[in-house]
């Protein structure tokens, strides 16, 4: 079984007159004089399929891409990614299960209106505000991205390098890092060690970190 017969049956059940290979389009469906649907068929989603469908938008807003519905996690992941991209381009997506001709309409053509995430937006703005300078400019990511959290850790490390083992509250006051005690206790980078209750010292890894990340945390 190929992709066309199940798609033809589906569209005909909705009152369309359906014909294959009309002009450059794989499938053209008409209902009345102006209700035009164009469908492009491929066994698997591809960049070429997207290009064809986007080109067909010059003919009608009702453009669908159709491909085989693959089983398994890999097929599900590919399908999900393809649908997400198609939505952004205003395209519809249908899949055909070849073993029995089952057709599923995953999305219809239409304007893309993504849901906004207030939580992610707030987190992004917070990270922007906390970060000092622009340490990742110019692709300086050889050792990883510089985040505001890493900058705070570097400030704490610099204080310990200069003052020696210190209380967390003293580090917080001197550096302006309000979460200094928790940050040093969590020790995500291996830069700190607790020498006694509430008192932290710098490790050898912390001293190396200060050297490697020197450009990234000083005020600009």
C-alpha positions as CSV (number, residue, x, y, z in Angstrom):
1,X,0.0,0.0,0.0
2,X,1.3,3.5,-0.9
3,X,0.4,6.8,0.7
4,X,-2.0,8.1,-1.9
5,X,-5.1,5.8,-1.7
6,X,-5.7,6.4,2.1
7,X,-5.4,10.2,1.6
8,X,-7.7,10.1,-1.4
9,X,-10.3,8.2,0.6
10,X,-10.1,10.6,3.5
11,X,-10.5,13.7,1.4
12,X,-13.3,12.2,-0.7
13,X,-15.1,11.3,2.5
14,X,-15.0,15.1,3.3
15,X,-16.6,16.0,0.0
16,X,-13.5,16.7,-2.1
17,X,-12.9,15.7,-5.7
18,X,-9.3,14.3,-5.6
19,X,-6.7,13.9,-8.3
20,X,-3.0,12.9,-8.2
21,X,-0.1,14.5,-10.0
22,X,-1.7,17.7,-11.0
23,X,0.9,20.2,-12.2
24,X,3.8,20.1,-9.7
25,X,1.6,18.9,-6.8
26,X,1.4,15.3,-5.7
27,X,-2.3,15.6,-4.8
28,X,-4.9,18.3,-5.5
29,X,-8.3,18.2,-3.9
30,X,-11.2,20.6,-4.8
31,X,-14.5,21.1,-3.1
32,X,-16.7,23.6,-4.9
33,X,-15.0,26.2,-7.1
34,X,-12.5,27.7,-4.6
35,X,-11.9,25.3,-1.7
36,X,-8.5,24.0,-2.8
37,X,-6.2,21.6,-0.8
38,X,-2.7,20.6,-1.9
39,X,-1.0,17.6,-0.4
40,X,2.7,16.6,-0.8
41,X,3.6,12.9,-0.2
42,X,6.9,11.5,0.9
43,X,7.7,8.2,2.7
44,X,9.7,10.2,5.3
45,X,9.8,13.8,6.3
46,X,12.7,15.8,4.8
47,X,13.9,19.2,4.1
48,X,12.9,18.8,0.5
49,X,9.3,18.0,1.6
50,X,9.2,21.2,3.6
51,X,10.5,23.2,0.6
52,X,7.8,21.7,-1.6
53,X,5.0,22.5,0.9
54,X,6.2,26.0,1.5
55,X,6.3,26.6,-2.3
56,X,2.7,25.3,-2.5
57,X,1.6,28.0,-0.1
58,X,1.7,30.3,-3.1
59,X,-1.3,28.4,-4.4
60,X,-3.4,27.9,-1.3
61,X,-3.2,28.2,2.5
62,X,-4.4,24.6,2.8
63,X,-1.2,22.7,2.3
64,X,-0.6,19.3,4.0
65,X,2.5,17.2,4.1
66,X,2.0,13.4,4.4
67,X,4.5,10.7,5.3
68,X,4.6,7.2,6.6
69,X,3.8,6.8,10.3
70,X,6.8,4.9,11.8
71,X,6.5,2.9,14.9
72,X,8.9,3.1,17.9
73,X,10.5,6.0,19.8
74,X,12.6,7.1,16.9
75,X,9.6,7.5,14.7
76,X,7.7,9.3,17.4
77,X,10.5,11.7,18.0
78,X,10.9,12.5,14.3
79,X,7.1,12.9,13.9
80,X,7.0,15.3,16.9
81,X,9.8,17.4,15.5
82,X,8.3,17.5,12.1
83,X,4.9,18.6,13.4
84,X,6.4,21.3,15.5
85,X,8.2,22.8,12.5
86,X,5.2,22.4,10.2
87,X,3.1,24.4,12.7
88,X,5.6,27.2,12.6
89,X,5.3,27.3,8.8
90,X,1.5,27.2,8.7
91,X,1.5,23.7,7.2
92,X,-0.8,20.7,8.0
93,X,0.6,17.3,8.7
94,X,-1.0,13.8,8.1
95,X,0.6,10.4,8.5
96,X,-0.4,7.1,7.0
97,X,0.1,3.7,8.7
98,X,0.9,1.6,5.7
99,X,0.0,-1.8,7.2
100,X,-3.7,-0.8,7.3
101,X,-4.0,2.6,5.6
102,X,-5.0,4.4,8.9
103,X,-4.6,8.2,8.4
104,X,-4.1,10.6,11.3
105,X,-4.4,14.3,11.0
106,X,-1.8,15.8,13.4
107,X,-2.4,19.4,12.7
108,X,-4.3,21.6,10.2
109,X,-2.8,24.5,8.2
110,X,-3.1,27.8,9.9
111,X,-1.2,30.8,11.5
112,X,1.3,29.8,14.1
113,X,0.5,31.2,17.6
114,X,3.0,29.6,20.1
115,X,2.0,29.5,23.8
116,X,4.2,31.8,25.8
117,X,5.8,30.4,28.9
118,X,5.8,33.1,31.7
119,X,8.1,30.9,33.9
120,X,10.7,30.5,31.2
121,X,10.5,34.2,30.3
122,X,11.0,35.2,33.9
123,X,14.0,32.9,34.3
124,X,15.5,34.3,31.1
125,X,15.1,37.9,32.3
126,X,16.4,37.1,35.7
127,X,19.6,35.5,34.3
128,X,20.1,38.5,32.0
129,X,19.8,40.9,34.9
130,X,22.1,39.0,37.2
131,X,24.9,38.4,34.7
132,X,27.8,40.8,34.8
133,X,29.0,42.1,31.5
134,X,28.8,40.0,28.4
135,X,31.3,37.1,29.1
136,X,30.1,34.8,26.3
137,X,30.6,37.3,23.5
138,X,32.8,36.2,20.6
139,X,32.2,32.5,21.2
140,X,34.3,32.3,24.3
141,X,32.8,29.0,25.4
142,X,35.8,26.7,25.3
143,X,35.2,25.8,28.9
144,X,31.5,26.1,28.8
145,X,29.0,29.0,29.0
146,X,29.4,31.7,31.7
147,X,26.2,32.0,33.7
148,X,25.4,34.3,36.5
149,X,25.7,31.3,38.9
150,X,29.3,30.7,37.7
151,X,30.1,34.4,38.1
152,X,28.8,34.3,41.7
153,X,30.9,31.2,42.4
154,X,34.0,33.0,41.0
155,X,33.4,36.0,43.3
156,X,33.2,33.7,46.3
157,X,36.3,31.9,45.1
158,X,38.2,35.2,44.7
159,X,37.3,36.2,48.2
160,X,38.6,33.0,49.7
161,X,41.8,33.2,47.6
162,X,42.5,36.6,49.1
163,X,41.2,36.2,52.6
164,X,41.6,32.5,53.3
165,X,38.9,30.3,54.9
166,X,35.9,32.4,55.8
167,X,32.4,32.2,57.1
168,X,29.7,32.0,54.6
169,X,28.1,35.2,55.9
170,X,31.3,37.1,55.6
171,X,31.7,35.9,52.0
172,X,28.1,37.0,51.2
173,X,28.7,40.4,52.7
174,X,32.0,41.0,51.0
175,X,31.0,39.8,47.5
176,X,27.3,40.8,47.4
177,X,26.4,37.1,46.6
178,X,23.5,36.7,49.0
179,X,23.4,32.9,48.5
180,X,27.2,32.5,49.1
181,X,26.8,29.9,51.9
182,X,24.4,27.7,50.0
183,X,26.5,28.1,46.8
184,X,29.7,27.0,48.6
185,X,27.9,24.1,50.4
186,X,26.4,22.8,47.1
187,X,29.9,23.0,45.6
188,X,28.8,22.2,42.0
189,X,32.3,23.0,40.5
190,X,34.4,21.4,43.2
191,X,35.9,24.7,44.1
192,X,35.0,24.8,47.8
193,X,35.5,22.7,50.9
194,X,34.0,23.1,54.4
195,X,36.7,23.2,57.0
196,X,34.3,23.6,59.9
197,X,30.7,24.6,60.5
198,X,29.8,27.5,58.3
199,X,33.4,28.1,57.2
200,X,34.7,27.3,53.7
201,X,38.1,27.3,52.0
202,X,39.2,27.3,48.4
203,X,40.3,24.0,46.8
204,X,43.0,23.6,44.2
205,X,40.3,23.3,41.6
206,X,38.9,26.6,42.7
207,X,42.3,28.3,42.2
208,X,42.5,26.8,38.7
209,X,39.0,28.1,38.0
210,X,39.9,31.6,38.9
211,X,42.7,31.4,36.4
212,X,40.7,29.8,33.6
213,X,37.7,32.0,34.0
214,X,39.5,35.3,34.9
215,X,38.0,37.2,31.9
216,X,34.4,36.2,32.7
217,X,33.5,37.5,36.1
218,X,35.3,40.8,36.9
219,X,33.1,43.9,36.6
220,X,33.1,45.5,33.2
